């Protein structure tokens, strides 16, 4: 018998980070709206993991890593984005793209 656990994450992608593009994932507890089931907020519980683009080569090496590449890497690693990207300028001056997501963890007992 396989039991899946769904872990919700807040995705924080910084494509212009000093050390190169990085996706930080934080375990979260999303709040849904009353009528439509849309995520309206979240409680950030803890850091989950970071994903980098090491070893990921675009078809054309001159092509910069963009938000489409973030979606591709998330999918490759088993994550599903649940809503649209929100873009803002962080305190560091870097652009931060964020969204809610989830991953299913398979119980291998």
N, C-alpha and C positions, 0 to 999 in steps of 0.2 A: 504494500500500500504506500503510495506517495502522497505526502502532505506538503503543500506549498505554503510558504509564509510570504505575505506581501510586505515589503519594507518601503515606506514612503520616504523620498529624499527631496531636499531643496537643492536644485542644481545652480551652481554659480560658476559661469564660464568667463574667464579673463583671457582674451585672445592677445592682448598687448602687455601681458605680465612680463616683468623684467627677465625672468629665467626662461621665457618662452610660453606659448599658450598652455593653459591648464584649466581643468574642470574640477572644481571642488564640490564634493557631494556631502550634504549634512542630513543625517536622519531627522525626519520631521514628523509631526502629527498635524495633518492638514485639517482646517475647519471648512466645512461645507456650508453654503448658503441654505436658507430655510426651504425655498421653493424649487430652485433649479438644480441643486446638487453641485454647483460650481464651487471651486475652492476659492475662498475669500480671505484666507490667512493661514498661518501655520505657527506652531511652536517648534522652534529648532531644539532638538534634543542633544545631538552630539555630532562631531565630525565622523563621517562614514569612510570615505576614501577620496583620493585624488586620481584623476586620469590625465595622462599626458599624451602628446602626439609623437613620442619617441618611436621610431620605426614605422610611423605612418607617413607614407609618401604620397602626395597628390600626383595625379597623372602628369602634370607639368610642375616640376620643382619650383618654378618661378611663381606659381599660384599661391597666394597667402592662405593661411588657415582661416576659414570663415565660419559663420554659424551653421551652414549646411554640413561642414566637416564635423562640427560638434555633434549634430544629430546623428551622423553616420557612426561616430565613435561610441556614442551612448548606446545605439542599437547593437553594435558589434559586441559590446560588453554586457548586453542583456537588459539595459534600462529602457523604459518607455517614458517619453515626455508626456505630461497630462494636460498642459495648457500652453498658450502662446508665450514666446519670449518677451520679457520686460527688459529694456535696456536703460541703464543709468550710468552716470559718471560717479565712481567711488571716491572716497576721501583721498586715496592715493593719486587721483587724477586718471586712473585707468578706467576703461569702459568695462562694465560688468553686465553680462547677460544672465538673467535668472528665470527659472521656471520650476514648476513642481514636477516630480517624476516618481517612478516606482520601479522596483525590481522584484521578481519572484525568486525566492530562495527555496530550492528543493530540499526536502528532508530526506537524507540518504540512509536513514536507520534501517 
